[in-house]
Amino acid sequence: MSPLQSLLLSPRVLLGCGIVTLIILILSQGHSQGTGSQGVAWVKGTSHNHENSSPLQKKISEVYNSTLGFEKIFALSLPERLDHRDSLTLTSVLTSFHLDFVDGIKYQDILNKTLPAHDGIAYNGARGAWRGHINAMREIVDKGYGSALIFEDDADWDIRLKDQLRDFAIASNGLLSQYPGTHEPHFANRAGDYIDYSDLATWLRVQDSRIQTPHSPYGDGWDVLWLGNCGMRMAARADEWQTLPIVRQADPTVLPVEHYAHWDWADPHPYDNYPNRTRLYLSQPSDGVCSIAYAVSQQGARRILLELGIERADKAMDLMLQDFCQGGWDGGLPHPCWGVLPPLFEQYRPAGLESKDSDIVTGSDEVRFRVDGFTANIQQSVRMNARKLLAEPVGEVVDQYQYDQGT
């Protein structure tokens, strides 16, 4: 038995495999494999067409709305970064969703006396970025938004983002079904060290009427959905809070394994253990890095405002979010936090001066020029295909990572 199997096969964890499976098969709209025809029909009913859809199908279909199934979308951006705001506004419109900007903060504008007692952010740029995230949390809490997606102003994503989020919504509901305190129904298959949704569509169709429709298409009970990152690891805990990961194979929106960029090039990442076109949905991920994009529930925003805003500011925001997901800086219980590999959001690196890339880390004084822009880990980047998407008729999109025939 592998270390991962030993880690994940606790009786308490396996008991909850139920709805996880249950809801995961909506993911396969249009490219489901290995399921019965009736199950596939249920899956295909989760797109825009609500006719004859069940309440659960209709709820998950809300990811196709103008806020991607969240109550609000915020983009963190310094007011003077007009280049970022121009590009991000166009990118969101080309993907048919609406965002609101939250002004970023410069570290010079933060009074020392306003910092938490546990303060120790190593460099000034990161302190300003932290404050911007906390301001977004305060806005979410103050306005009472049930959920919100937050991303940084250099974020990019695939033109098929809404389909990817539908898949994630199903997986999120599935991960919630395994969490301690889960109620029926549970899927009967308790074997293996991960859950593969491809065999569960038919069972999901049968159990549909028994599942209580959640308020959010992503389910009810999560704190953080870490959708954009520079990498994370699969297992954080060896206890009942570590639920089984969900493995989605044959995902046409996933880049080839050999091109996947991870934050720690010297360390193998979970994606290495799976074939091409595999996406992993993780609970309680460890060592998550980069807060490119993440969603919070109202409860999650309140907890982050308290724990990462009022009580402490001793690391960069992404590292504090990492602690938050793994069990809190004070060693408490973990917060319900889901991750995804490869990520759904990444940082766009435009053509031009590389000094434009970051307002947090200024880098060296050396002038370096990038000839071509790129976005790591995203197959069909919206930013890189903006001209194609604006053309009439729409042009053939550019795929950064072509597969060899037969893969």
Helices and strands as residue ranges (DSSP letters): H 3-8, H 11-15, H 18-24, G 25-28, H 37-44, H 55-60, G 61-64, E 72-77, H 82-94, E 100-103, G 107-109, G 112-114, E 118-119, H 124-143, E 147-152, E 155-157, H 161-178, E 195-196, G 197-199, H 201-207, G 208-210, E 224-228, E 231-233, E 246-248, G 257-259, G 270-273, E 279-283, E 286-289, E 293-297, H 298-304, I 305-310, E 312-313, H 317-326, E 337-341, E 345-349, E 352-353, G 354-356, E 369-370, E 374-375, G 383-385, H 386-390
